[in-house]
Amino acid sequence: MNTIFVSGHLGKDAHVKVQENGYLLTFKMAHSEEWKDNNGIEHAHITWWTVSKKYDTNPKQILSQLQEGSKVLVKGEPSMKHLDVNGKVNLNCSIKGENIHILSSQPAELVAAHNEKWNAAEVLAS
């Protein structure tokens, strides 16, 4: 299994689907990169990731913190698929989340409460 760490901002609020064997938390996250080439020209690229993580119990506490614009760090197993749509190659990037760490969210007191409850090495490792 490959493992990656990706940080970014949520494009929309996260949502939960109830399944037979638990709950599935999902959200879309934008990861941006900026760089200068050898000629000094600035470039930027945004990669959208679909993140999903299974829970045995309802993850309503973290769900309330994963709002549009929240910054998160996700550790998990990547999956990338190239889709050819009408001659255009698109990249579909997803992560099967293992750990989700909230770096910033609204309101700030929820982030403080979350970070006190979970240490960085064990963030939501359920």
Secondary structure, 3 states (H helix, E strand, C coil): CCCEEEEEEECCCCEEEEECCEEEEEEEEEEEEEEECCCCCEEEEEEEEEEEEEECCCCHHHHCCCCCCCEEEEEEEEEEEEEEECCEEEEEEEEEEEEEEEEECCCHHHHHHHHHHCCHHHCCCC
